[in-house]
Amino acid sequence: MRIAGMIQDSIVDGPGFRFTLFTQGCPHDCEGCHNPETHDFGGGSEMSTDEIIRKLLSNPLTDGITFSGGEPFEQAGDCAVIAKAARDNGLNVWAYSGYTFEELIKKAEKQPEVMDLLKLTDVLVDGRFILAQRSLSLKWRGSANQRILDVPKSLAAGQTELHGE
Ligand code: SF4
């Protein structure tokens, strides 16, 4: 898969110590994006899911993995393989997406791997970054339109937001 980078011990991409994987390639082009170098689908570097999983599991202090980007759901199949390994090893899974939860459900109709990743995700921070709604007081999200969703509950019964402020 193509990645933009990774952080082994992030404390800003969800609770606890997190392994954050920045996937390469994003179609959303949000004004004010903090990671424009992650937009080019041909950029970044190639790394196997096996290698990423090895790095993920190398730190015993890690509480979970966060998929960020770029747009992780454009490489949902590879991310799902990594998410499965994380879950199998007792780690929780967060994902950021420029797509809304509803858009991902729609996308999954043609790309079943999107649903595979959603089913392996505990928390989804969804929606594009909207510069006019940016606030530094928001926890775990950049703009007020973005939601912090409990994915298992949302899949079972519509969107269920967690409290991120
Ligand atoms: S979805 Fe994220 S990475 Fe993509 S353009 Fe928007 S802010 Fe940037």
Backbone and ligand atoms as CSV (ligand in chain L), in Angstrom:
chain,resi,resn,atom,element,x,y,z
A,1,MET,N,N,0.845,-1.186,0.000
A,1,MET,CA,C,0.000,0.000,0.000
A,1,MET,C,C,0.889,1.248,0.000
A,2,ARG,N,N,0.280,2.386,-0.322
A,2,ARG,CA,C,1.073,3.632,-0.330
A,2,ARG,C,C,0.795,4.405,0.948
A,3,ILE,N,N,1.889,4.776,1.606
A,3,ILE,CA,C,1.752,5.507,2.867
A,3,ILE,C,C,2.524,6.825,2.808
A,4,ALA,N,N,2.039,7.794,3.601
A,4,ALA,CA,C,2.728,9.076,3.715
A,4,ALA,C,C,3.678,9.067,4.902
A,5,GLY,N,N,3.386,8.227,5.901
A,5,GLY,CA,C,4.251,8.146,7.067
A,5,GLY,C,C,3.542,7.474,8.222
A,6,MET,N,N,4.227,7.426,9.355
A,6,MET,CA,C,3.633,6.824,10.548
A,6,MET,C,C,4.260,7.441,11.792
A,7,ILE,N,N,3.493,7.416,12.884
A,7,ILE,CA,C,4.001,7.878,14.174
A,7,ILE,C,C,3.788,6.728,15.155
A,8,GLN,N,N,4.828,6.373,15.885
A,8,GLN,CA,C,4.748,5.195,16.761
A,8,GLN,C,C,4.037,5.478,18.080
A,9,ASP,N,N,4.078,6.739,18.560
A,9,ASP,CA,C,3.535,7.012,19.898
A,9,ASP,C,C,2.776,8.339,19.930
A,10,SER,N,N,1.758,8.445,19.089
A,10,SER,CA,C,0.955,9.668,19.038
A,10,SER,C,C,0.015,9.734,20.247
A,11,ILE,N,N,-0.171,10.959,20.776
A,11,ILE,CA,C,-1.166,11.135,21.844
A,11,ILE,C,C,-2.262,12.116,21.414
A,12,VAL,N,N,-2.304,12.436,20.119
A,12,VAL,CA,C,-3.292,13.420,19.643
A,12,VAL,C,C,-4.304,12.849,18.654
A,13,ASP,N,N,-4.213,11.576,18.341
A,13,ASP,CA,C,-5.093,10.979,17.331
A,13,ASP,C,C,-6.056,9.961,17.936
A,14,GLY,N,N,-6.494,10.247,19.182
A,14,GLY,CA,C,-7.350,9.309,19.894
A,14,GLY,C,C,-6.769,9.057,21.269
A,15,PRO,N,N,-7.447,8.246,22.096
A,15,PRO,CA,C,-7.018,8.049,23.483
A,15,PRO,C,C,-5.788,7.144,23.617
A,16,GLY,N,N,-4.980,7.440,24.630
A,16,GLY,CA,C,-3.832,6.578,24.926
A,16,GLY,C,C,-2.682,6.777,23.946
A,17,PHE,N,N,-1.746,5.825,23.987
A,17,PHE,CA,C,-0.628,5.843,23.046
A,17,PHE,C,C,-1.058,5.153,21.760
A,18,ARG,N,N,-0.885,5.861,20.642
A,18,ARG,CA,C,-1.410,5.322,19.395
A,18,ARG,C,C,-0.338,5.238,18.309
A,19,PHE,N,N,-0.458,4.191,17.524
A,19,PHE,CA,C,0.316,4.066,16.293
A,19,PHE,C,C,-0.543,4.699,15.201
A,20,THR,N,N,-0.097,5.812,14.659
A,20,THR,CA,C,-0.880,6.496,13.624
A,20,THR,C,C,-0.263,6.247,12.256
A,21,LEU,N,N,-1.092,5.732,11.349
A,21,LEU,CA,C,-0.651,5.452,9.981
A,21,LEU,C,C,-1.289,6.482,9.048
A,22,PHE,N,N,-0.453,7.262,8.384
A,22,PHE,CA,C,-0.927,8.250,7.420
A,22,PHE,C,C,-0.886,7.615,6.026
A,23,THR,N,N,-2.050,7.344,5.478
A,23,THR,CA,C,-2.091,6.749,4.143
A,23,THR,C,C,-1.873,7.840,3.096
A,24,GLN,N,N,-1.378,7.424,1.939
A,24,GLN,CA,C,-1.087,8.387,0.870
A,24,GLN,C,C,-2.227,8.418,-0.138
A,25,GLY,N,N,-2.635,9.615,-0.525
A,25,GLY,CA,C,-3.679,9.783,-1.535
A,25,GLY,C,C,-4.979,10.252,-0.910
A,26,CYS,N,N,-5.478,11.394,-1.391
A,26,CYS,CA,C,-6.755,11.905,-0.875
A,26,CYS,C,C,-7.472,12.670,-1.981
A,27,PRO,N,N,-8.760,12.379,-2.204
A,27,PRO,CA,C,-9.499,13.047,-3.284
A,27,PRO,C,C,-10.248,14.291,-2.829
A,28,HIS,N,N,-10.193,14.637,-1.533
A,28,HIS,CA,C,-11.147,15.631,-1.025
A,28,HIS,C,C,-10.726,17.088,-1.220
A,29,ASP,N,N,-9.430,17.365,-1.176
A,29,ASP,CA,C,-8.913,18.710,-1.443
A,29,ASP,C,C,-9.574,19.778,-0.562
A,30,CYS,N,N,-9.646,19.522,0.727
A,30,CYS,CA,C,-10.244,20.487,1.657
A,30,CYS,C,C,-9.378,21.745,1.737
A,31,GLU,N,N,-10.020,22.902,1.689
A,31,GLU,CA,C,-9.298,24.154,1.859
A,31,GLU,C,C,-8.675,24.203,3.263
A,32,GLY,N,N,-7.395,24.535,3.340
A,32,GLY,CA,C,-6.738,24.636,4.642
A,32,GLY,C,C,-6.214,23.314,5.175
A,33,CYS,N,N,-6.217,22.266,4.330
A,33,CYS,CA,C,-5.702,20.949,4.754
A,33,CYS,C,C,-4.286,21.079,5.310
A,34,HIS,N,N,-4.027,20.388,6.425
A,34,HIS,CA,C,-2.707,20.460,7.055
A,34,HIS,C,C,-1.706,19.498,6.413
A,35,ASN,N,N,-2.188,18.566,5.603
A,35,ASN,CA,C,-1.291,17.558,5.037
A,35,ASN,C,C,-1.404,17.479,3.510
A,36,PRO,N,N,-1.209,18.605,2.813
A,36,PRO,CA,C,-1.392,18.587,1.352
A,36,PRO,C,C,-0.446,17.623,0.634
A,37,GLU,N,N,0.689,17.314,1.250
A,37,GLU,CA,C,1.637,16.393,0.612
A,37,GLU,C,C,1.073,14.964,0.551
A,38,THR,N,N,-0.018,14.711,1.254
A,38,THR,CA,C,-0.612,13.366,1.242
A,38,THR,C,C,-1.664,13.204,0.145
A,39,HIS,N,N,-1.925,14.230,-0.660
A,39,HIS,CA,C,-3.024,14.169,-1.637
A,39,HIS,C,C,-2.712,13.315,-2.861
A,40,ASP,N,N,-1.476,13.376,-3.351
A,40,ASP,CA,C,-1.085,12.701,-4.593
A,40,ASP,C,C,-1.101,11.180,-4.398
A,41,PHE,N,N,-1.946,10.499,-5.192
A,41,PHE,CA,C,-2.042,9.043,-5.051
A,41,PHE,C,C,-0.769,8.326,-5.491
A,42,GLY,N,N,0.083,9.027,-6.229
A,42,GLY,CA,C,1.359,8.441,-6.636
A,42,GLY,C,C,2.508,8.832,-5.726
A,43,GLY,N,N,2.236,9.659,-4.719
A,43,GLY,CA,C,3.289,10.131,-3.827
A,43,GLY,C,C,3.560,9.157,-2.691
A,44,GLY,N,N,4.265,9.657,-1.680
A,44,GLY,CA,C,4.573,8.821,-0.516
A,44,GLY,C,C,5.491,7.678,-0.876
A,45,SER,N,N,5.344,6.571,-0.180
A,45,SER,CA,C,6.192,5.410,-0.455
A,45,SER,C,C,5.370,4.137,-0.295
A,46,GLU,N,N,5.887,3.077,-0.883
A,46,GLU,CA,C,5.204,1.796,-0.845
A,46,GLU,C,C,5.689,1.012,0.381
A,47,MET,N,N,4.767,0.402,1.106
A,47,MET,CA,C,5.153,-0.463,2.227
A,47,MET,C,C,4.130,-1.588,2.337
A,48,SER,N,N,4.583,-2.785,2.619
A,48,SER,CA,C,3.670,-3.924,2.707
A,48,SER,C,C,2.883,-3.877,4.019
A,49,THR,N,N,1.709,-4.476,3.995
A,49,THR,CA,C,0.925,-4.537,5.227
A,49,THR,C,C,1.661,-5.360,6.288
A,50,ASP,N,N,2.401,-6.385,5.878
A,50,ASP,CA,C,3.171,-7.192,6.841
A,50,ASP,C,C,4.183,-6.338,7.597
A,51,GLU,N,N,4.864,-5.468,6.856
A,51,GLU,CA,C,5.879,-4.608,7.474
A,51,GLU,C,C,5.220,-3.610,8.437
A,52,ILE,N,N,4.072,-3.058,8.018
A,52,ILE,CA,C,3.369,-2.097,8.881
A,52,ILE,C,C,2.888,-2.796,10.153
A,53,ILE,N,N,2.373,-4.004,10.018
A,53,ILE,CA,C,1.885,-4.754,11.184
A,53,ILE,C,C,3.045,-5.062,12.132
A,54,ARG,N,N,4.197,-5.402,11.552
A,54,ARG,CA,C,5.370,-5.687,12.389
A,54,ARG,C,C,5.746,-4.446,13.212
A,55,LYS,N,N,5.727,-3.290,12.576
A,55,LYS,CA,C,6.044,-2.046,13.290
A,55,LYS,C,C,4.971,-1.742,14.337
A,56,LEU,N,N,3.722,-1.958,13.970
A,56,LEU,CA,C,2.603,-1.699,14.890
A,56,LEU,C,C,2.737,-2.502,16.180
A,57,LEU,N,N,3.119,-3.772,16.029
A,57,LEU,CA,C,3.144,-4.666,17.189
A,57,LEU,C,C,4.478,-4.634,17.932
A,58,SER,N,N,5.406,-3.801,17.461
A,58,SER,CA,C,6.747,-3.799,18.067
A,58,SER,C,C,6.797,-3.011,19.374
A,59,ASN,N,N,5.774,-2.173,19.631
A,59,ASN,CA,C,5.785,-1.348,20.844
A,59,ASN,C,C,4.707,-1.837,21.812
A,60,PRO,N,N,5.108,-2.460,22.931
A,60,PRO,CA,C,4.114,-3.027,23.860
A,60,PRO,C,C,3.262,-1.974,24.567
A,61,LEU,N,N,3.648,-0.694,24.492
A,61,LEU,CA,C,2.877,0.368,25.160
A,61,LEU,C,C,1.713,0.874,24.318
A,62,THR,N,N,1.642,0.448,23.060
A,62,THR,CA,C,0.603,0.962,22.156
A,62,THR,C,C,-0.781,0.495,22.579
A,63,ASP,N,N,-1.728,1.455,22.654
A,63,ASP,CA,C,-3.120,1.123,22.989
A,63,ASP,C,C,-3.968,0.844,21.753
A,64,GLY,N,N,-3.607,1.455,20.637
A,64,GLY,CA,C,-4.433,1.283,19.448
A,64,GLY,C,C,-3.783,1.868,18.220
A,65,ILE,N,N,-4.454,1.648,17.096
A,65,ILE,CA,C,-3.988,2.204,15.823
A,65,ILE,C,C,-4.984,3.245,15.348
A,66,THR,N,N,-4.478,4.311,14.741
A,66,THR,CA,C,-5.327,5.312,14.099
A,66,THR,C,C,-4.937,5.412,12.633
A,67,PHE,N,N,-5.930,5.238,11.763
A,67,PHE,CA,C,-5.713,5.447,10.333
A,67,PHE,C,C,-6.039,6.899,10.025
A,68,SER,N,N,-5.062,7.599,9.445
A,68,SER,CA,C,-5.273,8.991,9.091
A,68,SER,C,C,-4.772,9.180,7.669
A,69,GLY,N,N,-4.719,10.429,7.224
A,69,GLY,CA,C,-4.339,10.526,5.823
A,69,GLY,C,C,-3.792,11.875,5.440
A,70,GLY,N,N,-4.056,12.023,4.114
A,70,GLY,CA,C,-4.651,11.118,3.126
A,70,GLY,C,C,-6.064,10.652,3.486
A,71,GLU,N,N,-6.535,9.752,2.654
A,71,GLU,CA,C,-7.863,9.184,2.857
A,71,GLU,C,C,-7.739,7.675,3.033
A,72,PRO,N,N,-7.804,7.183,4.282
A,72,PRO,CA,C,-7.611,5.746,4.525
A,72,PRO,C,C,-8.595,4.855,3.769
A,73,PHE,N,N,-9.817,5.348,3.551
A,73,PHE,CA,C,-10.820,4.485,2.929
A,73,PHE,C,C,-10.621,4.335,1.419
A,74,GLU,N,N,-9.632,5.036,0.846
A,74,GLU,CA,C,-9.238,4.770,-0.545
A,74,GLU,C,C,-8.312,3.557,-0.618
A,75,GLN,N,N,-7.816,3.103,0.518
A,75,GLN,CA,C,-7.015,1.874,0.575
A,75,GLN,C,C,-7.603,0.978,1.671
A,76,ALA,N,N,-8.916,0.854,1.609
A,76,ALA,CA,C,-9.632,0.198,2.702
A,76,ALA,C,C,-9.236,-1.270,2.866
A,77,GLY,N,N,-8.974,-1.951,1.750
A,77,GLY,CA,C,-8.631,-3.373,1.850
A,77,GLY,C,C,-7.357,-3.587,2.644
A,78,ASP,N,N,-6.322,-2.841,2.314
A,78,ASP,CA,C,-5.051,-2.959,3.037
A,78,ASP,C,C,-5.213,-2.510,4.492
A,79,CYS,N,N,-5.945,-1.428,4.699
A,79,CYS,CA,C,-6.155,-0.955,6.079
A,79,CYS,C,C,-6.932,-2.001,6.888
A,80,ALA,N,N,-7.863,-2.699,6.239
A,80,ALA,CA,C,-8.635,-3.722,6.950
A,80,ALA,C,C,-7.737,-4.874,7.407
A,81,VAL,N,N,-6.767,-5.235,6.576
A,81,VAL,CA,C,-5.814,-6.296,6.965
A,81,VAL,C,C,-5.061,-5.875,8.229
A,82,ILE,N,N,-4.624,-4.621,8.257
A,82,ILE,CA,C,-3.881,-4.104,9.413
A,82,ILE,C,C,-4.799,-3.988,10.628
A,83,ALA,N,N,-6.024,-3.510,10.408
A,83,ALA,CA,C,-6.988,-3.368,11.510
A,83,ALA,C,C,-7.309,-4.724,12.138
A,84,LYS,N,N,-7.408,-5.763,11.303
A,84,LYS,CA,C,-7.691,-7.111,11.812
A,84,LYS,C,C,-6.541,-7.576,12.710
A,85,ALA,N,N,-5.312,-7.340,12.275
A,85,ALA,CA,C,-4.149,-7.723,13.092
A,85,ALA,C,C,-4.146,-6.947,14.403
A,86,ALA,N,N,-4.520,-5.667,14.325
A,86,ALA,CA,C,-4.577,-4.849,15.546
A,86,ALA,C,C,-5.608,-5.425,16.515
A,87,ARG,N,N,-6.799,-5.663,16.024
A,87,ARG,CA,C,-7.860,-6.228,16.871
A,87,ARG,C,C,-7.426,-7.573,17.473
A,88,ASP,N,N,-6.829,-8.437,16.645
A,88,ASP,CA,C,-6.413,-9.764,17.105
A,88,ASP,C,C,-5.386,-9.674,18.231
A,89,ASN,N,N,-4.705,-8.533,18.303
A,89,ASN,CA,C,-3.684,-8.332,19.337
A,89,ASN,C,C,-4.146,-7.373,20.429
A,90,GLY,N,N,-5.459,-7.200,20.542
A,90,GLY,CA,C,-6.025,-6.444,21.659
A,90,GLY,C,C,-5.965,-4.939,21.524
A,91,LEU,N,N,-5.685,-4.441,20.325
A,91,LEU,CA,C,-5.598,-2.989,20.113
A,91,LEU,C,C,-6.922,-2.456,19.575
A,92,ASN,N,N,-7.281,-1.232,19.993
A,92,ASN,CA,C,-8.483,-0.618,19.426
A,92,ASN,C,C,-8.137,0.112,18.132
A,93,VAL,N,N,-9.175,0.426,17.350
A,93,VAL,CA,C,-8.972,0.963,16.002
A,93,VAL,C,C,-9.781,2.247,15.815
A,94,TRP,N,N,-9.081,3.332,15.503
A,94,TRP,CA,C,-9.716,4.597,15.121
A,94,TRP,C,C,-9.403,4.868,13.657
A,95,ALA,N,N,-10.313,5.555,12.981
A,95,ALA,CA,C,-10.043,5.957,11.597
A,95,ALA,C,C,-10.583,7.365,11.357
A,96,TYR,N,N,-9.798,8.152,10.658
A,96,TYR,CA,C,-10.236,9.456,10.174
A,96,TYR,C,C,-10.599,9.307,8.704
A,97,SER,N,N,-11.679,9.986,8.296
A,97,SER,CA,C,-12.047,9.959,6.882
A,97,SER,C,C,-12.635,11.296,6.474
A,98,GLY,N,N,-12.299,11.722,5.258
A,98,GLY,CA,C,-12.954,12.902,4.697
A,98,GLY,C,C,-14.359,12.591,4.240
A,99,TYR,N,N,-14.658,11.309,4.057
A,99,TYR,CA,C,-16.030,10.885,3.746
A,99,TYR,C,C,-16.857,10.899,5.032
A,100,THR,N,N,-18.136,11.200,4.910
A,100,THR,CA,C,-19.022,11.030,6.055
A,100,THR,C,C,-19.361,9.550,6.205
A,101,PHE,N,N,-19.859,9.200,7.368
A,101,PHE,CA,C,-20.288,7.815,7.600
A,101,PHE,C,C,-21.284,7.386,6.522
A,102,GLU,N,N,-22.240,8.255,6.200
A,102,GLU,CA,C,-23.260,7.924,5.199
A,102,GLU,C,C,-22.622,7.706,3.824
A,103,GLU,N,N,-21.631,8.544,3.482
A,103,GLU,CA,C,-20.938,8.378,2.195
A,103,GLU,C,C,-20.161,7.060,2.162
A,104,LEU,N,N,-19.595,6.674,3.291
A,104,LEU,CA,C,-18.860,5.395,3.334
A,104,LEU,C,C,-19.812,4.213,3.167
A,105,ILE,N,N,-20.983,4.288,3.775
A,105,ILE,CA,C,-21.971,3.213,3.609
A,105,ILE,C,C,-22.332,3.076,2.126
A,106,LYS,N,N,-22.504,4.212,1.464
A,106,LYS,CA,C,-22.816,4.218,0.025
A,106,LYS,C,C,-21.643,3.654,-0.778
A,107,LYS,N,N,-20.442,4.082,-0.433
A,107,LYS,CA,C,-19.229,3.636,-1.129
A,107,LYS,C,C,-19.057,2.125,-1.004
A,108,ALA,N,N,-19.472,1.589,0.139
A,108,ALA,CA,C,-19.310,0.154,0.408
A,108,ALA,C,C,-20.186,-0.709,-0.494
A,109,GLU,N,N,-21.211,-0.108,-1.087
A,109,GLU,CA,C,-22.071,-0.888,-1.989
A,109,GLU,C,C,-21.268,-1.399,-3.180
A,110,LYS,N,N,-20.315,-0.578,-3.648
A,110,LYS,CA,C,-19.488,-0.984,-4.792
A,110,LYS,C,C,-18.120,-1.477,-4.372
A,111,GLN,N,N,-17.722,-1.127,-3.155
A,111,GLN,CA,C,-16.395,-1.518,-2.667
A,111,GLN,C,C,-16.561,-2.189,-1.296
A,112,PRO,N,N,-16.789,-3.496,-1.289
A,112,PRO,CA,C,-17.065,-4.186,-0.028
A,112,PRO,C,C,-15.957,-4.051,1.013
A,113,GLU,N,N,-14.731,-3.785,0.550
A,113,GLU,CA,C,-13.628,-3.638,1.496
A,113,GLU,C,C,-13.827,-2.415,2.403
A,114,VAL,N,N,-14.628,-1.452,1.944
A,114,VAL,CA,C,-14.931,-0.294,2.792
A,114,VAL,C,C,-15.724,-0.746,4.017
A,115,MET,N,N,-16.677,-1.645,3.794
A,115,MET,CA,C,-17.442,-2.180,4.935
A,115,MET,C,C,-16.549,-3.069,5.807
A,116,ASP,N,N,-15.631,-3.811,5.185
A,116,ASP,CA,C,-14.692,-4.630,5.971
A,116,ASP,C,C,-13.945,-3.744,6.969
A,117,LEU,N,N,-13.467,-2.589,6.504
A,117,LEU,CA,C,-12.722,-1.696,7.388
A,117,LEU,C,C,-13.638,-1.059,8.431
A,118,LEU,N,N,-14.826,-0.650,8.013
A,118,LEU,CA,C,-15.759,-0.066,8.985
A,118,LEU,C,C,-16.056,-1.051,10.117
A,119,LYS,N,N,-16.258,-2.323,9.758
A,119,LYS,CA,C,-16.601,-3.333,10.766
A,119,LYS,C,C,-15.448,-3.592,11.738
A,120,LEU,N,N,-14.236,-3.237,11.325
A,120,LEU,CA,C,-13.068,-3.424,12.191
A,120,LEU,C,C,-12.677,-2.124,12.911
A,121,THR,N,N,-13.489,-1.071,12.724
A,121,THR,CA,C,-13.189,0.244,13.302
A,121,THR,C,C,-14.062,0.490,14.534
A,122,ASP,N,N,-13.430,0.898,15.630
A,122,ASP,CA,C,-14.192,1.231,16.842
A,122,ASP,C,C,-14.753,2.643,16.762
A,123,VAL,N,N,-13.924,3.575,16.325
A,123,VAL,CA,C,-14.327,4.991,16.303
A,123,VAL,C,C,-13.931,5.600,14.964
A,124,LEU,N,N,-14.890,6.308,14.361
A,124,LEU,CA,C,-14.646,7.013,13.095
A,124,LEU,C,C,-14.821,8.514,13.317
A,125,VAL,N,N,-13.799,9.285,12.940
A,125,VAL,CA,C,-13.936,10.742,12.907
A,125,VAL,C,C,-14.197,11.079,11.451
A,126,ASP,N,N,-15.409,11.557,11.159
A,126,ASP,CA,C,-15.822,11.616,9.749
A,126,ASP,C,C,-15.998,13.040,9.226
A,127,GLY,N,N,-15.951,13.149,7.915
A,127,GLY,CA,C,-16.258,14.402,7.225
A,127,GLY,C,C,-15.038,15.217,6.860
A,128,ARG,N,N,-15.218,16.051,5.840
A,128,ARG,CA,C,-14.123,16.894,5.363
A,128,ARG,C,C,-13.758,17.951,6.396
A,129,PHE,N,N,-12.547,18.427,6.302
A,129,PHE,CA,C,-12.123,19.556,7.127
A,129,PHE,C,C,-12.685,20.832,6.513
A,130,ILE,N,N,-13.459,21.582,7.291
A,130,ILE,CA,C,-14.038,22.841,6.800
A,130,ILE,C,C,-13.374,23.995,7.561
A,131,LEU,N,N,-12.597,24.766,6.815
A,131,LEU,CA,C,-11.775,25.812,7.421
A,131,LEU,C,C,-12.614,26.781,8.254
A,132,ALA,N,N,-13.788,27.140,7.743
A,132,ALA,CA,C,-14.648,28.113,8.443
A,132,ALA,C,C,-15.175,27.563,9.770
A,133,GLN,N,N,-15.119,26.248,9.930
A,133,GLN,CA,C,-15.609,25.631,11.172
A,133,GLN,C,C,-14.465,25.091,12.025
A,134,ARG,N,N,-13.257,25.519,11.708
A,134,ARG,CA,C,-12.096,25.063,12.474
A,134,ARG,C,C,-12.140,25.644,13.893
A,135,SER,N,N,-11.760,24.836,14.874
A,135,SER,CA,C,-11.626,25.347,16.234
A,135,SER,C,C,-10.536,24.572,16.944
A,136,LEU,N,N,-9.642,25.288,17.593
A,136,LEU,CA,C,-8.552,24.634,18.310
A,136,LEU,C,C,-9.047,24.007,19.609
A,137,SER,N,N,-10.297,24.332,20.033
A,137,SER,CA,C,-10.825,23.776,21.281
A,137,SER,C,C,-11.434,22.384,21.074
A,138,LEU,N,N,-11.530,21.952,19.831
A,138,LEU,CA,C,-12.128,20.643,19.561
A,138,LEU,C,C,-11.108,19.541,19.824
A,139,LYS,N,N,-11.536,18.517,20.537
A,139,LYS,CA,C,-10.644,17.383,20.805
A,139,LYS,C,C,-10.781,16.352,19.687
A,140,TRP,N,N,-9.660,15.922,19.158
A,140,TRP,CA,C,-9.580,14.837,18.189
A,140,TRP,C,C,-10.180,15.151,16.820
A,141,ARG,N,N,-10.578,16.375,16.575
A,141,ARG,CA,C,-11.082,16.724,15.246
A,141,ARG,C,C,-10.731,18.164,14.948
A,142,GLY,N,N,-10.694,18.466,13.634
A,142,GLY,CA,C,-10.221,19.775,13.234
A,142,GLY,C,C,-11.307,20.812,13.080
A,143,SER,N,N,-12.511,20.381,12.643
A,143,SER,CA,C,-13.591,21.346,12.432
A,143,SER,C,C,-14.888,20.797,13.007
A,144,ALA,N,N,-15.788,21.726,13.363
A,144,ALA,CA,C,-16.974,21.360,14.152
A,144,ALA,C,C,-17.950,20.445,13.406
A,145,ASN,N,N,-17.875,20.435,12.074
A,145,ASN,CA,C,-18.773,19.549,11.307
A,145,ASN,C,C,-18.414,18.082,11.476
A,146,GLN,N,N,-17.168,17.812,11.823
A,146,GLN,CA,C,-16.730,16.412,11.920
A,146,GLN,C,C,-17.321,15.762,13.172
A,147,ARG,N,N,-17.663,14.488,13.048
A,147,ARG,CA,C,-18.279,13.761,14.164
A,147,ARG,C,C,-17.347,12.654,14.646
A,148,ILE,N,N,-17.465,12.331,15.913
A,148,ILE,CA,C,-16.706,11.212,16.481
A,148,ILE,C,C,-17.714,10.093,16.721
A,149,LEU,N,N,-17.716,9.115,15.837
A,149,LEU,CA,C,-18.794,8.118,15.825
A,149,LEU,C,C,-18.366,6.785,16.437
A,150,ASP,N,N,-19.229,6.239,17.261
A,150,ASP,CA,C,-19.087,4.865,17.742
A,150,ASP,C,C,-19.530,3.965,16.594
A,151,VAL,N,N,-18.583,3.358,15.899
A,151,VAL,CA,C,-18.916,2.665,14.651
A,151,VAL,C,C,-19.785,1.422,14.862
A,152,PRO,N,N,-19.461,0.533,15.824
A,152,PRO,CA,C,-20.349,-0.631,15.999
A,152,PRO,C,C,-21.799,-0.223,16.267
A,153,LYS,N,N,-21.995,0.796,17.129
A,153,LYS,CA,C,-23.370,1.248,17.412
A,153,LYS,C,C,-23.977,1.922,16.192
A,154,SER,N,N,-23.182,2.675,15.466
A,154,SER,CA,C,-23.691,3.367,14.284
A,154,SER,C,C,-24.100,2.379,13.200
A,155,LEU,N,N,-23.329,1.313,13.034
A,155,LEU,CA,C,-23.691,0.300,12.047
A,155,LEU,C,C,-24.975,-0.421,12.455
A,156,ALA,N,N,-25.164,-0.573,13.766
A,156,ALA,CA,C,-26.331,-1.307,14.250
A,156,ALA,C,C,-27.595,-0.450,14.224
A,157,ALA,N,N,-27.453,0.842,14.485
A,157,ALA,CA,C,-28.667,1.635,14.691
A,157,ALA,C,C,-28.538,3.089,14.283
A,158,GLY,N,N,-27.871,3.390,13.184
A,158,GLY,CA,C,-27.711,4.785,12.813
A,158,GLY,C,C,-26.594,5.418,13.608
A,159,GLN,N,N,-26.267,6.663,13.296
A,159,GLN,CA,C,-25.085,7.293,13.871
A,159,GLN,C,C,-25.212,7.490,15.382
A,160,THR,N,N,-24.139,7.147,16.087
A,160,THR,CA,C,-24.072,7.404,17.520
A,160,THR,C,C,-22.800,8.185,17.800
A,161,GLU,N,N,-22.966,9.437,18.189
A,161,GLU,CA,C,-21.792,10.272,18.402
A,161,GLU,C,C,-21.235,10.109,19.810
A,162,LEU,N,N,-19.904,10.107,19.910
A,162,LEU,CA,C,-19.231,10.166,21.191
A,162,LEU,C,C,-18.945,11.630,21.486
A,163,HIS,N,N,-18.481,11.941,22.668
A,163,HIS,CA,C,-18.200,13.332,23.017
A,163,HIS,C,C,-16.720,13.607,22.849
A,164,GLY,N,N,-16.397,14.522,21.932
A,164,GLY,CA,C,-15.006,14.798,21.641
A,164,GLY,C,C,-14.543,16.156,22.110
A,165,GLU,N,N,-15.380,16.874,22.843
A,165,GLU,CA,C,-14.992,18.224,23.276
A,165,GLU,C,C,-14.653,18.222,24.749
L,1,SF4,S1,S,-9.724,14.772,3.928
L,1,SF4,FE1,FE,-8.001,15.278,5.286
L,1,SF4,S2,S,-6.135,14.879,4.062
L,1,SF4,FE2,FE,-7.867,14.980,2.646
L,1,SF4,S3,S,-7.881,17.108,1.928
L,1,SF4,FE3,FE,-9.322,16.950,3.647
L,1,SF4,S4,S,-8.113,17.523,5.464
L,1,SF4,FE4,FE,-6.659,17.035,3.817
